[in-house]
Amino acid sequence: MLKDIDPVLSADLLWVLAAMGHGDDLALVDANHPAEKIARATMSGRLVRLPGLAMARAARAILSALPIDAFEAQPARRMLVAGNLAALPEVQRQGQAETERALGGSEPLAQIE
């Protein structure tokens, strides 16, 4: 049994996190994202589902074990809202807070289309 591991981190998720290296990307996405297709094209080919879990809770668990590559200019990104590029949905605001907590300071999420 492992100690001090967030219970949200399943064995599959821990395996994926442990296999990651510098510069690798991890995407936290909702059910509308084509995750199956994208996951098949990755090195692991794995999609890890966390059903019923809030995005911020998943981010907190992952960031408790996985450091953010702080040497990257924009280590964390968020998807822009189509049709309203200025919008910052609550789920992204909460993700921003978890990222800042992990980094120990303010770091705005970079934006991607």
Phi, psi and omega in degrees: 000137177271146179256149175060029174260127179304131183296344177291335184279098180288169178300318178297317180293319177298321178298313180297315180297318181293330181279349182284149177233181179303135178085352177286152180251146173233128181251127171259115188229164177267183185291345181273358181274142180282058188295322181303310182297315182292319181299321180299334183271001180271171179300319181277333184070010186259141169246125178253121180262143174232071188297138175077006183259134177294146182303316181296322179292319177297316179299317180300316180296313181297316182288348174286341182242335187245117178287149175276137177291087184293344179283347176285143180298320180225082188286343180227139185228158175227153179277135176290152177274120180300131178085350179210075186297340180274348184292144173229091182301155182303321179299323178285326176298318179292321176297321176300316180297319179293321178296315179297322178298317181292323181277344181076026179179178182283127179212099181297144177289133174293158184249137175229151179286000000 
